[in-house]
Amino acid sequence: MKDYKKNNEATHAPLGKVSIGGTKFKEFNGTRAYIIYPVTFTNTQDGKAVVYKGEWTITLRRSKARWEITGSASAYSENNL
């Protein structure tokens, strides 16, 4: 969180919010899972509203009685800049 806040200060974008949509793709294989969600990131940068649209991918592993995130990546392909 310290790095996230530091980045927001450096880019003058302090009000970031991520909205996650319904699952676009999911695959479960025993103790492993791969899931893709559509995401929209909104913020205010230098006083101007900005919107980025893209995808968030997570990988998970089943450990005892719960799923644990083993990886996370996002890519944004559309924005209003």
PDB file with one MODEL, atoms N, CA, C and O in Angstrom:
MODEL        1
ATOM      1  N   MET A   1       0.817  -1.199   0.000  1.00  0.00           N
ATOM      2  CA  MET A   1       0.000   0.000   0.000  1.00  0.00           C
ATOM      3  C   MET A   1       0.861   1.263   0.000  1.00  0.00           C
ATOM      4  O   MET A   1       0.463   2.292  -0.546  1.00  0.00           O
ATOM      5  N   LYS A   2       2.036   1.180   0.611  1.00  0.00           N
ATOM      6  CA  LYS A   2       2.915   2.347   0.607  1.00  0.00           C
ATOM      7  C   LYS A   2       3.306   2.712  -0.825  1.00  0.00           C
ATOM      8  O   LYS A   2       3.291   3.886  -1.195  1.00  0.00           O
ATOM      9  N   ASP A   3       3.657   1.701  -1.630  1.00  0.00           N
ATOM     10  CA  ASP A   3       4.033   1.950  -3.025  1.00  0.00           C
ATOM     11  C   ASP A   3       2.852   2.473  -3.830  1.00  0.00           C
ATOM     12  O   ASP A   3       3.021   3.345  -4.682  1.00  0.00           O
ATOM     13  N   TYR A   4       1.651   1.945  -3.566  1.00  0.00           N
ATOM     14  CA  TYR A   4       0.446   2.413  -4.262  1.00  0.00           C
ATOM     15  C   TYR A   4       0.221   3.898  -3.966  1.00  0.00           C
ATOM     16  O   TYR A   4      -0.041   4.685  -4.876  1.00  0.00           O
ATOM     17  N   LYS A   5       0.322   4.272  -2.702  1.00  0.00           N
ATOM     18  CA  LYS A   5       0.129   5.673  -2.315  1.00  0.00           C
ATOM     19  C   LYS A   5       1.215   6.565  -2.912  1.00  0.00           C
ATOM     20  O   LYS A   5       0.939   7.677  -3.362  1.00  0.00           O
ATOM     21  N   LYS A   6       2.457   6.065  -2.912  1.00  0.00           N
ATOM     22  CA  LYS A   6       3.572   6.827  -3.474  1.00  0.00           C
ATOM     23  C   LYS A   6       3.353   7.064  -4.970  1.00  0.00           C
ATOM     24  O   LYS A   6       3.610   8.158  -5.472  1.00  0.00           O
ATOM     25  N   ASN A   7       2.873   6.023  -5.687  1.00  0.00           N
ATOM     26  CA  ASN A   7       2.588   6.165  -7.114  1.00  0.00           C
ATOM     27  C   ASN A   7       1.466   7.171  -7.342  1.00  0.00           C
ATOM     28  O   ASN A   7       1.552   7.996  -8.251  1.00  0.00           O
ATOM     29  N   ASN A   8       0.422   7.112  -6.533  1.00  0.00           N
ATOM     30  CA  ASN A   8      -0.682   8.068  -6.675  1.00  0.00           C
ATOM     31  C   ASN A   8      -0.202   9.503  -6.489  1.00  0.00           C
ATOM     32  O   ASN A   8      -0.623  10.401  -7.219  1.00  0.00           O
ATOM     33  N   GLU A   9       0.676   9.718  -5.517  1.00  0.00           N
ATOM     34  CA  GLU A   9       1.213  11.063  -5.305  1.00  0.00           C
ATOM     35  C   GLU A   9       2.051  11.507  -6.504  1.00  0.00           C
ATOM     36  O   GLU A   9       1.951  12.653  -6.943  1.00  0.00           O
ATOM     37  N   ALA A  10       2.873  10.607  -7.029  1.00  0.00           N
ATOM     38  CA  ALA A  10       3.744  10.949  -8.157  1.00  0.00           C
ATOM     39  C   ALA A  10       2.956  11.258  -9.426  1.00  0.00           C
ATOM     40  O   ALA A  10       3.368  12.107 -10.216  1.00  0.00           O
ATOM     41  N   THR A  11       1.832  10.580  -9.628  1.00  0.00           N
ATOM     42  CA  THR A  11       1.029  10.789 -10.841  1.00  0.00           C
ATOM     43  C   THR A  11      -0.133  11.756 -10.608  1.00  0.00           C
ATOM     44  O   THR A  11      -0.944  11.987 -11.504  1.00  0.00           O
ATOM     45  N   HIS A  12      -0.206  12.309  -9.421  1.00  0.00           N
ATOM     46  CA  HIS A  12      -1.279  13.250  -9.062  1.00  0.00           C
ATOM     47  C   HIS A  12      -2.652  12.622  -9.272  1.00  0.00           C
ATOM     48  O   HIS A  12      -3.566  13.256  -9.798  1.00  0.00           O
ATOM     49  N   ALA A  13      -2.782  11.362  -8.851  1.00  0.00           N
ATOM     50  CA  ALA A  13      -4.025  10.599  -9.035  1.00  0.00           C
ATOM     51  C   ALA A  13      -4.401   9.922  -7.714  1.00  0.00           C
ATOM     52  O   ALA A  13      -4.168   8.724  -7.554  1.00  0.00           O
ATOM     53  N   PRO A  14      -4.979  10.670  -6.764  1.00  0.00           N
ATOM     54  CA  PRO A  14      -5.180  10.152  -5.409  1.00  0.00           C
ATOM     55  C   PRO A  14      -6.473   9.380  -5.134  1.00  0.00           C
ATOM     56  O   PRO A  14      -6.615   8.827  -4.044  1.00  0.00           O
ATOM     57  N   LEU A  15      -7.404   9.319  -6.060  1.00  0.00           N
ATOM     58  CA  LEU A  15      -8.728   8.787  -5.735  1.00  0.00           C
ATOM     59  C   LEU A  15      -9.083   7.520  -6.515  1.00  0.00           C
ATOM     60  O   LEU A  15     -10.244   7.344  -6.884  1.00  0.00           O
ATOM     61  N   GLY A  16      -8.137   6.651  -6.770  1.00  0.00           N
ATOM     62  CA  GLY A  16      -8.360   5.470  -7.598  1.00  0.00           C
ATOM     63  C   GLY A  16      -9.392   4.506  -7.036  1.00  0.00           C
ATOM     64  O   GLY A  16      -9.459   4.271  -5.830  1.00  0.00           O
ATOM     65  N   LYS A  17     -10.203   3.947  -7.948  1.00  0.00           N
ATOM     66  CA  LYS A  17     -11.221   2.969  -7.575  1.00  0.00           C
ATOM     67  C   LYS A  17     -11.302   1.918  -8.681  1.00  0.00           C
ATOM     68  O   LYS A  17     -11.335   2.262  -9.863  1.00  0.00           O
ATOM     69  N   VAL A  18     -11.334   0.647  -8.304  1.00  0.00           N
ATOM     70  CA  VAL A  18     -11.453  -0.444  -9.259  1.00  0.00           C
ATOM     71  C   VAL A  18     -12.817  -1.095  -9.115  1.00  0.00           C
ATOM     72  O   VAL A  18     -13.223  -1.450  -8.009  1.00  0.00           O
ATOM     73  N   SER A  19     -13.525  -1.256 -10.225  1.00  0.00           N
ATOM     74  CA  SER A  19     -14.801  -1.970 -10.249  1.00  0.00           C
ATOM     75  C   SER A  19     -14.587  -3.267 -11.018  1.00  0.00           C
ATOM     76  O   SER A  19     -14.065  -3.263 -12.132  1.00  0.00           O
ATOM     77  N   ILE A  20     -14.997  -4.376 -10.409  1.00  0.00           N
ATOM     78  CA  ILE A  20     -14.808  -5.694 -11.014  1.00  0.00           C
ATOM     79  C   ILE A  20     -16.141  -6.203 -11.536  1.00  0.00           C
ATOM     80  O   ILE A  20     -17.134  -6.216 -10.809  1.00  0.00           O
ATOM     81  N   GLY A  21     -16.164  -6.626 -12.804  1.00  0.00           N
ATOM     82  CA  GLY A  21     -17.373  -7.153 -13.415  1.00  0.00           C
ATOM     83  C   GLY A  21     -17.500  -8.658 -13.218  1.00  0.00           C
ATOM     84  O   GLY A  21     -16.721  -9.265 -12.483  1.00  0.00           O
ATOM     85  N   GLY A  22     -18.477  -9.245 -13.873  1.00  0.00           N
ATOM     86  CA  GLY A  22     -18.702 -10.686 -13.804  1.00  0.00           C
ATOM     87  C   GLY A  22     -17.590 -11.469 -14.487  1.00  0.00           C
ATOM     88  O   GLY A  22     -16.891 -10.944 -15.353  1.00  0.00           O
ATOM     89  N   THR A  23     -17.435 -12.701 -14.101  1.00  0.00           N
ATOM     90  CA  THR A  23     -16.375 -13.554 -14.622  1.00  0.00           C
ATOM     91  C   THR A  23     -16.462 -13.689 -16.145  1.00  0.00           C
ATOM     92  O   THR A  23     -17.519 -14.025 -16.679  1.00  0.00           O
ATOM     93  N   LYS A  24     -15.341 -13.426 -16.850  1.00  0.00           N
ATOM     94  CA  LYS A  24     -15.278 -13.607 -18.301  1.00  0.00           C
ATOM     95  C   LYS A  24     -14.825 -15.016 -18.667  1.00  0.00           C
ATOM     96  O   LYS A  24     -15.265 -15.587 -19.665  1.00  0.00           O
ATOM     97  N   PHE A  25     -13.938 -15.564 -17.839  1.00  0.00           N
ATOM     98  CA  PHE A  25     -13.406 -16.899 -18.105  1.00  0.00           C
ATOM     99  C   PHE A  25     -12.966 -17.499 -16.780  1.00  0.00           C
ATOM    100  O   PHE A  25     -12.424 -16.807 -15.919  1.00  0.00           O
ATOM    101  N   LYS A  26     -13.207 -18.796 -16.629  1.00  0.00           N
ATOM    102  CA  LYS A  26     -12.701 -19.488 -15.442  1.00  0.00           C
ATOM    103  C   LYS A  26     -12.408 -20.935 -15.792  1.00  0.00           C
ATOM    104  O   LYS A  26     -13.104 -21.567 -16.586  1.00  0.00           O
ATOM    105  N   GLU A  27     -11.363 -21.429 -15.174  1.00  0.00           N
ATOM    106  CA  GLU A  27     -10.982 -22.820 -15.367  1.00  0.00           C
ATOM    107  C   GLU A  27     -10.495 -23.371 -14.030  1.00  0.00           C
ATOM    108  O   GLU A  27      -9.594 -22.810 -13.408  1.00  0.00           O
ATOM    109  N   PHE A  28     -11.092 -24.459 -13.602  1.00  0.00           N
ATOM    110  CA  PHE A  28     -10.703 -25.126 -12.359  1.00  0.00           C
ATOM    111  C   PHE A  28     -10.182 -26.503 -12.718  1.00  0.00           C
ATOM    112  O   PHE A  28     -10.811 -27.232 -13.486  1.00  0.00           O
ATOM    113  N   ASN A  29      -9.033 -26.860 -12.162  1.00  0.00           N
ATOM    114  CA  ASN A  29      -8.413 -28.137 -12.454  1.00  0.00           C
ATOM    115  C   ASN A  29      -7.894 -28.719 -11.140  1.00  0.00           C
ATOM    116  O   ASN A  29      -6.716 -28.570 -10.815  1.00  0.00           O
ATOM    117  N   GLY A  30      -8.755 -29.368 -10.400  1.00  0.00           N
ATOM    118  CA  GLY A  30      -8.368 -29.943  -9.116  1.00  0.00           C
ATOM    119  C   GLY A  30      -8.048 -28.882  -8.087  1.00  0.00           C
ATOM    120  O   GLY A  30      -8.954 -28.258  -7.535  1.00  0.00           O
ATOM    121  N   THR A  31      -6.771 -28.670  -7.823  1.00  0.00           N
ATOM    122  CA  THR A  31      -6.362 -27.707  -6.806  1.00  0.00           C
ATOM    123  C   THR A  31      -5.880 -26.379  -7.402  1.00  0.00           C
ATOM    124  O   THR A  31      -5.353 -25.534  -6.680  1.00  0.00           O
ATOM    125  N   ARG A  32      -6.056 -26.194  -8.695  1.00  0.00           N
ATOM    126  CA  ARG A  32      -5.613 -24.964  -9.365  1.00  0.00           C
ATOM    127  C   ARG A  32      -6.800 -24.292 -10.058  1.00  0.00           C
ATOM    128  O   ARG A  32      -7.740 -24.953 -10.500  1.00  0.00           O
ATOM    129  N   ALA A  33      -6.729 -22.957 -10.142  1.00  0.00           N
ATOM    130  CA  ALA A  33      -7.783 -22.204 -10.821  1.00  0.00           C
ATOM    131  C   ALA A  33      -7.176 -20.998 -11.526  1.00  0.00           C
ATOM    132  O   ALA A  33      -6.150 -20.460 -11.110  1.00  0.00           O
ATOM    133  N   TYR A  34      -7.849 -20.584 -12.619  1.00  0.00           N
ATOM    134  CA  TYR A  34      -7.431 -19.452 -13.442  1.00  0.00           C
ATOM    135  C   TYR A  34      -8.700 -18.686 -13.766  1.00  0.00           C
ATOM    136  O   TYR A  34      -9.624 -19.253 -14.348  1.00  0.00           O
ATOM    137  N   ILE A  35      -8.769 -17.402 -13.402  1.00  0.00           N
ATOM    138  CA  ILE A  35     -10.006 -16.628 -13.573  1.00  0.00           C
ATOM    139  C   ILE A  35      -9.675 -15.262 -14.172  1.00  0.00           C
ATOM    140  O   ILE A  35      -8.691 -14.627 -13.791  1.00  0.00           O
ATOM    141  N   ILE A  36     -10.515 -14.816 -15.122  1.00  0.00           N
ATOM    142  CA  ILE A  36     -10.357 -13.499 -15.740  1.00  0.00           C
ATOM    143  C   ILE A  36     -11.635 -12.695 -15.509  1.00  0.00           C
ATOM    144  O   ILE A  36     -12.744 -13.172 -15.750  1.00  0.00           O
ATOM    145  N   TYR A  37     -11.449 -11.461 -15.034  1.00  0.00           N
ATOM    146  CA  TYR A  37     -12.557 -10.541 -14.794  1.00  0.00           C
ATOM    147  C   TYR A  37     -12.365  -9.270 -15.613  1.00  0.00           C
ATOM    148  O   TYR A  37     -11.231  -8.831 -15.804  1.00  0.00           O
ATOM    149  N   PRO A  38     -13.460  -8.667 -16.105  1.00  0.00           N
ATOM    150  CA  PRO A  38     -13.342  -7.334 -16.678  1.00  0.00           C
ATOM    151  C   PRO A  38     -13.244  -6.325 -15.530  1.00  0.00           C
ATOM    152  O   PRO A  38     -13.904  -6.487 -14.504  1.00  0.00           O
ATOM    153  N   VAL A  39     -12.423  -5.289 -15.702  1.00  0.00           N
ATOM    154  CA  VAL A  39     -12.275  -4.281 -14.662  1.00  0.00           C
ATOM    155  C   VAL A  39     -12.317  -2.879 -15.263  1.00  0.00           C
ATOM    156  O   VAL A  39     -11.946  -2.660 -16.416  1.00  0.00           O
ATOM    157  N   THR A  40     -12.774  -1.951 -14.450  1.00  0.00           N
ATOM    158  CA  THR A  40     -12.750  -0.539 -14.808  1.00  0.00           C
ATOM    159  C   THR A  40     -12.078   0.201 -13.659  1.00  0.00           C
ATOM    160  O   THR A  40     -12.501   0.103 -12.507  1.00  0.00           O
ATOM    161  N   PHE A  41     -11.032   0.938 -13.989  1.00  0.00           N
ATOM    162  CA  PHE A  41     -10.316   1.723 -13.000  1.00  0.00           C
ATOM    163  C   PHE A  41     -10.639   3.189 -13.253  1.00  0.00           C
ATOM    164  O   PHE A  41     -10.416   3.695 -14.352  1.00  0.00           O
ATOM    165  N   THR A  42     -11.158   3.867 -12.249  1.00  0.00           N
ATOM    166  CA  THR A  42     -11.470   5.287 -12.374  1.00  0.00           C
ATOM    167  C   THR A  42     -10.618   6.063 -11.372  1.00  0.00           C
ATOM    168  O   THR A  42     -10.279   5.564 -10.299  1.00  0.00           O
ATOM    169  N   ASN A  43     -10.287   7.280 -11.745  1.00  0.00           N
ATOM    170  CA  ASN A  43      -9.455   8.111 -10.891  1.00  0.00           C
ATOM    171  C   ASN A  43      -9.613   9.559 -11.315  1.00  0.00           C
ATOM    172  O   ASN A  43     -10.269   9.865 -12.312  1.00  0.00           O
ATOM    173  N   THR A  44      -9.007  10.434 -10.549  1.00  0.00           N
ATOM    174  CA  THR A  44      -8.899  11.837 -10.913  1.00  0.00           C
ATOM    175  C   THR A  44      -7.419  12.142 -10.998  1.00  0.00           C
ATOM    176  O   THR A  44      -6.693  11.997 -10.015  1.00  0.00           O
ATOM    177  N   GLN A  45      -6.971  12.563 -12.161  1.00  0.00           N
ATOM    178  CA  GLN A  45      -5.552  12.838 -12.368  1.00  0.00           C
ATOM    179  C   GLN A  45      -5.380  14.296 -12.755  1.00  0.00           C
ATOM    180  O   GLN A  45      -5.902  14.737 -13.779  1.00  0.00           O
ATOM    181  N   ASP A  46      -4.651  15.043 -11.943  1.00  0.00           N
ATOM    182  CA  ASP A  46      -4.480  16.480 -12.149  1.00  0.00           C
ATOM    183  C   ASP A  46      -5.826  17.177 -12.310  1.00  0.00           C
ATOM    184  O   ASP A  46      -5.965  18.090 -13.124  1.00  0.00           O
ATOM    185  N   GLY A  47      -6.814  16.746 -11.532  1.00  0.00           N
ATOM    186  CA  GLY A  47      -8.130  17.366 -11.550  1.00  0.00           C
ATOM    187  C   GLY A  47      -9.054  16.886 -12.652  1.00  0.00           C
ATOM    188  O   GLY A  47     -10.200  17.330 -12.716  1.00  0.00           O
ATOM    189  N   LYS A  48      -8.601  16.000 -13.516  1.00  0.00           N
ATOM    190  CA  LYS A  48      -9.407  15.506 -14.628  1.00  0.00           C
ATOM    191  C   LYS A  48      -9.782  14.043 -14.390  1.00  0.00           C
ATOM    192  O   LYS A  48      -8.931  13.236 -14.016  1.00  0.00           O
ATOM    193  N   ALA A  49     -11.050  13.702 -14.607  1.00  0.00           N
ATOM    194  CA  ALA A  49     -11.498  12.317 -14.453  1.00  0.00           C
ATOM    195  C   ALA A  49     -10.890  11.454 -15.549  1.00  0.00           C
ATOM    196  O   ALA A  49     -10.906  11.823 -16.723  1.00  0.00           O
ATOM    197  N   VAL A  50     -10.351  10.294 -15.155  1.00  0.00           N
ATOM    198  CA  VAL A  50      -9.807   9.339 -16.118  1.00  0.00           C
ATOM    199  C   VAL A  50     -10.428   7.966 -15.868  1.00  0.00           C
ATOM    200  O   VAL A  50     -10.733   7.603 -14.731  1.00  0.00           O
ATOM    201  N   VAL A  51     -10.607   7.217 -16.943  1.00  0.00           N
ATOM    202  CA  VAL A  51     -11.201   5.886 -16.866  1.00  0.00           C
ATOM    203  C   VAL A  51     -10.364   4.940 -17.723  1.00  0.00           C
ATOM    204  O   VAL A  51     -10.083   5.226 -18.887  1.00  0.00           O
ATOM    205  N   TYR A  52      -9.970   3.815 -17.139  1.00  0.00           N
ATOM    206  CA  TYR A  52      -9.252   2.764 -17.852  1.00  0.00           C
ATOM    207  C   TYR A  52     -10.086   1.497 -17.803  1.00  0.00           C
ATOM    208  O   TYR A  52     -10.604   1.147 -16.743  1.00  0.00           O
ATOM    209  N   LYS A  53     -10.228   0.807 -18.916  1.00  0.00           N
ATOM    210  CA  LYS A  53     -10.947  -0.459 -18.957  1.00  0.00           C
ATOM    211  C   LYS A  53      -9.987  -1.562 -19.378  1.00  0.00           C
ATOM    212  O   LYS A  53      -9.136  -1.360 -20.244  1.00  0.00           O
ATOM    213  N   GLY A  54     -10.129  -2.714 -18.765  1.00  0.00           N
ATOM    214  CA  GLY A  54      -9.246  -3.815 -19.101  1.00  0.00           C
ATOM    215  C   GLY A  54      -9.671  -5.109 -18.439  1.00  0.00           C
ATOM    216  O   GLY A  54     -10.859  -5.358 -18.235  1.00  0.00           O
ATOM    217  N   GLU A  55      -8.682  -5.933 -18.104  1.00  0.00           N
ATOM    218  CA  GLU A  55      -8.948  -7.242 -17.497  1.00  0.00           C
ATOM    219  C   GLU A  55      -8.011  -7.488 -16.334  1.00  0.00           C
ATOM    220  O   GLU A  55      -6.886  -6.990 -16.298  1.00  0.00           O
ATOM    221  N   TRP A  56      -8.499  -8.265 -15.387  1.00  0.00           N
ATOM    222  CA  TRP A  56      -7.707  -8.688 -14.233  1.00  0.00           C
ATOM    223  C   TRP A  56      -7.704 -10.206 -14.228  1.00  0.00           C
ATOM    224  O   TRP A  56      -8.763 -10.833 -14.255  1.00  0.00           O
ATOM    225  N   THR A  57      -6.540 -10.787 -14.195  1.00  0.00           N
ATOM    226  CA  THR A  57      -6.386 -12.241 -14.184  1.00  0.00           C
ATOM    227  C   THR A  57      -5.775 -12.657 -12.856  1.00  0.00           C
ATOM    228  O   THR A  57      -4.795 -12.069 -12.397  1.00  0.00           O
ATOM    229  N   ILE A  58      -6.367 -13.681 -12.243  1.00  0.00           N
ATOM    230  CA  ILE A  58      -5.794 -14.219 -11.013  1.00  0.00           C
ATOM    231  C   ILE A  58      -5.649 -15.732 -11.142  1.00  0.00           C
ATOM    232  O   ILE A  58      -6.436 -16.400 -11.812  1.00  0.00           O
ATOM    233  N   THR A  59      -4.628 -16.241 -10.484  1.00  0.00           N
ATOM    234  CA  THR A  59      -4.453 -17.687 -10.382  1.00  0.00           C
ATOM    235  C   THR A  59      -4.570 -18.046  -8.907  1.00  0.00           C
ATOM    236  O   THR A  59      -4.164 -17.288  -8.026  1.00  0.00           O
ATOM    237  N   LEU A  60      -5.140 -19.231  -8.663  1.00  0.00           N
ATOM    238  CA  LEU A  60      -5.367 -19.669  -7.290  1.00  0.00           C
ATOM    239  C   LEU A  60      -4.940 -21.112  -7.094  1.00  0.00           C
ATOM    240  O   LEU A  60      -4.833 -21.889  -8.043  1.00  0.00           O
ATOM    241  N   ARG A  61      -4.701 -21.445  -5.844  1.00  0.00           N
ATOM    242  CA  ARG A  61      -4.375 -22.822  -5.469  1.00  0.00           C
ATOM    243  C   ARG A  61      -5.206 -23.184  -4.248  1.00  0.00           C
ATOM    244  O   ARG A  61      -5.317 -22.406  -3.301  1.00  0.00           O
ATOM    245  N   ARG A  62      -5.783 -24.371  -4.285  1.00  0.00           N
ATOM    246  CA  ARG A  62      -6.568 -24.868  -3.162  1.00  0.00           C
ATOM    247  C   ARG A  62      -5.609 -25.399  -2.101  1.00  0.00           C
ATOM    248  O   ARG A  62      -4.771 -26.253  -2.387  1.00  0.00           O
ATOM    249  N   SER A  63      -5.735 -24.894  -0.883  1.00  0.00           N
ATOM    250  CA  SER A  63      -4.883 -25.310   0.225  1.00  0.00           C
ATOM    251  C   SER A  63      -5.776 -25.619   1.417  1.00  0.00           C
ATOM    252  O   SER A  63      -6.381 -24.719   2.001  1.00  0.00           O
ATOM    253  N   LYS A  64      -5.855 -26.876   1.768  1.00  0.00           N
ATOM    254  CA  LYS A  64      -6.725 -27.335   2.852  1.00  0.00           C
ATOM    255  C   LYS A  64      -8.165 -26.913   2.573  1.00  0.00           C
ATOM    256  O   LYS A  64      -8.775 -27.423   1.634  1.00  0.00           O
ATOM    257  N   ALA A  65      -8.719 -26.004   3.357  1.00  0.00           N
ATOM    258  CA  ALA A  65     -10.135 -25.652   3.211  1.00  0.00           C
ATOM    259  C   ALA A  65     -10.373 -24.316   2.519  1.00  0.00           C
ATOM    260  O   ALA A  65     -11.484 -23.790   2.581  1.00  0.00           O
ATOM    261  N   ARG A  66      -9.354 -23.745   1.854  1.00  0.00           N
ATOM    262  CA  ARG A  66      -9.572 -22.430   1.216  1.00  0.00           C
ATOM    263  C   ARG A  66      -8.750 -22.287  -0.059  1.00  0.00           C
ATOM    264  O   ARG A  66      -7.788 -23.018  -0.290  1.00  0.00           O
ATOM    265  N   TRP A  67      -9.161 -21.321  -0.877  1.00  0.00           N
ATOM    266  CA  TRP A  67      -8.424 -20.964  -2.076  1.00  0.00           C
ATOM    267  C   TRP A  67      -7.476 -19.815  -1.742  1.00  0.00           C
ATOM    268  O   TRP A  67      -7.861 -18.881  -1.039  1.00  0.00           O
ATOM    269  N   GLU A  68      -6.235 -19.876  -2.239  1.00  0.00           N
ATOM    270  CA  GLU A  68      -5.248 -18.829  -2.020  1.00  0.00           C
ATOM    271  C   GLU A  68      -4.803 -18.270  -3.362  1.00  0.00           C
ATOM    272  O   GLU A  68      -4.563 -19.025  -4.305  1.00  0.00           O
ATOM    273  N   ILE A  69      -4.692 -16.958  -3.450  1.00  0.00           N
ATOM    274  CA  ILE A  69      -4.229 -16.321  -4.681  1.00  0.00           C
ATOM    275  C   ILE A  69      -2.731 -16.555  -4.819  1.00  0.00           C
ATOM    276  O   ILE A  69      -1.961 -16.275  -3.900  1.00  0.00           O
ATOM    277  N   THR A  70      -2.326 -17.070  -5.976  1.00  0.00           N
ATOM    278  CA  THR A  70      -0.911 -17.331  -6.233  1.00  0.00           C
ATOM    279  C   THR A  70      -0.326 -16.360  -7.255  1.00  0.00           C
ATOM    280  O   THR A  70       0.894 -16.256  -7.387  1.00  0.00           O
ATOM    281  N   GLY A  71      -1.186 -15.655  -7.974  1.00  0.00           N
ATOM    282  CA  GLY A  71      -0.707 -14.696  -8.960  1.00  0.00           C
ATOM    283  C   GLY A  71      -1.804 -13.723  -9.351  1.00  0.00           C
ATOM    284  O   GLY A  71      -2.989 -14.043  -9.259  1.00  0.00           O
ATOM    285  N   SER A  72      -1.410 -12.543  -9.784  1.00  0.00           N
ATOM    286  CA  SER A  72      -2.365 -11.517 -10.169  1.00  0.00           C
ATOM    287  C   SER A  72      -1.721 -10.625 -11.225  1.00  0.00           C
ATOM    288  O   SER A  72      -0.559 -10.238 -11.099  1.00  0.00           O
ATOM    289  N   ALA A  73      -2.494 -10.299 -12.277  1.00  0.00           N
ATOM    290  CA  ALA A  73      -1.995  -9.394 -13.324  1.00  0.00           C
ATOM    291  C   ALA A  73      -3.170  -8.634 -13.914  1.00  0.00           C
ATOM    292  O   ALA A  73      -4.286  -9.148 -13.970  1.00  0.00           O
ATOM    293  N   SER A  74      -2.921  -7.431 -14.346  1.00  0.00           N
ATOM    294  CA  SER A  74      -3.973  -6.661 -15.006  1.00  0.00           C
ATOM    295  C   SER A  74      -3.404  -5.983 -16.245  1.00  0.00           C
ATOM    296  O   SER A  74      -2.215  -5.674 -16.327  1.00  0.00           O
ATOM    297  N   ALA A  75      -4.289  -5.768 -17.193  1.00  0.00           N
ATOM    298  CA  ALA A  75      -3.925  -5.069 -18.433  1.00  0.00           C
ATOM    299  C   ALA A  75      -5.082  -4.174 -18.818  1.00  0.00           C
ATOM    300  O   ALA A  75      -6.238  -4.597 -18.809  1.00  0.00           O
ATOM    301  N   TYR A  76      -4.770  -2.953 -19.152  1.00  0.00           N
ATOM    302  CA  TYR A  76      -5.792  -1.977 -19.536  1.00  0.00           C
ATOM    303  C   TYR A  76      -5.585  -1.605 -20.988  1.00  0.00           C
ATOM    304  O   TYR A  76      -4.510  -1.142 -21.368  1.00  0.00           O
ATOM    305  N   SER A  77      -6.618  -1.807 -21.810  1.00  0.00           N
ATOM    306  CA  SER A  77      -6.477  -1.556 -23.240  1.00  0.00           C
ATOM    307  C   SER A  77      -7.259  -0.351 -23.713  1.00  0.00           C
ATOM    308  O   SER A  77      -7.028   0.139 -24.819  1.00  0.00           O
ATOM    309  N   GLU A  78      -8.175   0.133 -22.903  1.00  0.00           N
ATOM    310  CA  GLU A  78      -8.990   1.269 -23.307  1.00  0.00           C
ATOM    311  C   GLU A  78      -8.894   2.330 -22.224  1.00  0.00           C
ATOM    312  O   GLU A  78      -8.919   2.009 -21.036  1.00  0.00           O
ATOM    313  N   ASN A  79      -8.783   3.597 -22.626  1.00  0.00           N
ATOM    314  CA  ASN A  79      -8.838   4.683 -21.651  1.00  0.00           C
ATOM    315  C   ASN A  79      -9.326   5.941 -22.325  1.00  0.00           C
ATOM    316  O   ASN A  79      -9.420   6.013 -23.550  1.00  0.00           O
ATOM    317  N   ASN A  80      -9.630   6.918 -21.523  1.00  0.00           N
ATOM    318  CA  ASN A  80     -10.158   8.167 -22.077  1.00  0.00           C
ATOM    319  C   ASN A  80      -9.120   9.286 -22.104  1.00  0.00           C
ATOM    320  O   ASN A  80      -9.477  10.462 -22.179  1.00  0.00           O
ATOM    321  N   LEU A  81      -7.838   8.924 -22.043  1.00  0.00           N
ATOM    322  CA  LEU A  81      -6.797   9.968 -22.078  1.00  0.00           C
ATOM    323  C   LEU A  81      -6.601  10.501 -23.473  1.00  0.00           C
ATOM    324  O   LEU A  81      -5.767  11.382 -23.685  1.00  0.00           O
TER     325      LEU A  81
ENDMDL
END
